[in-house]
Amino acid sequence: GDKAEDVLFDTRDRDGRTALMYASMCGSLECAEYLIEKGGKRLILIEKRKGGDATWRVETALMLACCEGRIEIVKLLLERGGVEQIGRRYDDGWTLLMLASWQGRIEIVKLLLEKGGGELINVLNVNRQTALMLASLHGHFKVVNCLEAAGARF
């Protein structure tokens, strides 16, 4: 887009979130598609920094969609340029697979494993927790079962 459009789609609220982050959290596929079409792939990669004692210090649209269980948004963001985030370890060692497992988002866990997330299945965050441990902590049996079948160690 042009410079004015870039500013429009890069605008952040006082907490640092963009319009695409909000669309990803609430599951508005139509809004997310429109924003990415107008603002480009770079919107998918924008990070929001958090302070304080937050569990993780960075947020992206893809992280928010994984946490909220927005499978269609996750698919869209991966297709439009977010796939490299699957292999990323964010602050405090968290991965997208950990976030989805922690929240019990079984369909997203399956999708992330299918797209290469299994390479990080046994990594530890700073609290020495794996995706399987986070799913177990919150009683997400289907996720535990899926992770174990994909090679997670106990």
N, C-alpha and C positions, 0 to 999 in steps of 0.2 A: 504494500500500500504506500500511499504518499506519507509525508512527514506528519500531517494532521491526523491521518488515520492511525499511524503508528502510536502517537500520543494517546489517542482515544482508546485503543485496545490495550495499551500498556498501563493505563491508569490503575492505581491501587487504592484500596481503602486504608483507613488508619492502621489496620493490622497487617497491611502488605498484600492482601489478596486481590487478584484480578477478576474480571468478569468470567473468564474461563474457569478459574478455580471455583467460583460460585456455581456455575452451570454444572461443573463436574460433581460438586457436593450434592446438589439437589437432583441430579439425574436428568437434566434437560438436554436430551440429545440434539434437538432442533437448535437450541441456542449454542451448544458447543460446536456443532458443525458450522454454523454461521460465523462464529467468532474465529474459528480456525481458517475458514475460507477467506475471511477478510484480513485477519492479522497474521496468518502464516504459521508455519511450524514453530517459529521462535516462541510463540505463546505457550506451547506445550512444555518448553524447557525452562520457563521463568520459575524462579525459586522465591519463596517467601521465607525470610529468616525469622525465627522466633527466639525470644529471650527467656530468661527465668529458668524454672525447673521443668520445662516441657520434656516429654518423653523423647521427642526428636526435635532438632533445631531447624530443620528445613521442611518446607511443604511445597509440593508441586501439584498441579491439577491431577496427575496420575495417582499420586499418593492419596489424595483426598477421595478420588473415585474408588480406589481399592478399599479404603476404610469404610466408606459408606455403602459398599456393595453395589455400585453402579456398573454392572457388567457391560452394558452397551456403550457407556462412556469409556470404560477401560479399553474395549475393543477399538473404538474410534481413535483414542489417543495413541494406542500402539500402532495402528495402521498409518496414522498421519505423522509419525516421526518420534514417538516416545519409546520405541522398542529397546533402545540402548539403556533406558532406565531400569530394565529388568535385571541387568547384571550389576547394577550400582549398589554400593553400600553407602548409605547416607550417614549423617552424623550419628554418633553412638552405635554405629554398626548395623543399624536397621536396614532391612531390604523390603521391597514391595511384597515378597512372599511372606515375610514376618508380619507385616501390617495386615494383610488379608487373612492370615492364619489366626492372628490375635483377635480379629473381629468375627471370625467364623464364616468368612465369605467363601464357601466351598467352590462355587462356580468360578470365582476369580482365582482361587488357588489352582484349580485345574487348568485354567487358561494360562497362568503364569508358568506352570510346570511345562505345559505344551510348547510355550514360546521360549524356553531356555532357562527358566528360573530354577530348575533342578540343580544347576551347577552350584548354587548357593544354599542348597537345602540344609546342609549341616553346619553352616557358619554360625558363629556366636556374636551376639551384640555385646555391648560393654558390660551388661549384667550377666554375661555368660549364658544367655538363653538362645535356643534355636527356635525356628518356626514351630516345630513339633511341641516344644516346651510351652510356647506361648498359647498354642491351641489347647493344650492339655490344661493349662492354668485356668482357662475360661470354659472348660467343659465342652469343647467343640469336637465331639467324637468323630463326626464324618470327616472333618479336616485332618484329625490325627490319623485316621485310617488311610486317607488319601496320601498323606505325606509318608507314612510308613511304607505303603505300596510303591511309592516313588523313590525309596531309598533312604529315608530319614533314619538316623540311628537313635536309639533310645538312650 
